[in-house]
Amino acid sequence: MTETAGEQVQKALPGKRQAKFGRVTSAKMQKTVVVTVERQVMHPLYKRVVRRGKNFLAHDEKNECRVGDWVRIEETRPLSSRKRWRVAQVVTQATQLAPVPEALV
């Protein structure tokens, strides 16, 4: 049987990569940011919604992420011993506050 172009493309593409949304909590490293991804789960005993978080090291090639930005990260090949994610998109940038003059402090 003959294959259509769509079937050939699906065979050529690898499995879909995971994507997660999170907030940048640290940008002190070069080309690396720490992204905290939070999720809500039901507590097994108390039946209350509890917030759980996990930190991911993500590669930021252009050093464009700042603390407080909301970003979308996606899986990639291992880039270092702990880095397996890369920043795919900066969804929302954090608001920059003006520095307080020293005379007022």
Secondary structure, 3 states (H helix, E strand, C coil): CCCCHHHHHHHHCCCCCCEEEEEEEEEEECCEEEEEEEEEEECCCCCCEEEEEEEEEEECCCCCCCCCCEEEEEECCCCCCCEEEEEEEEEECCCCCCCCCCCCC
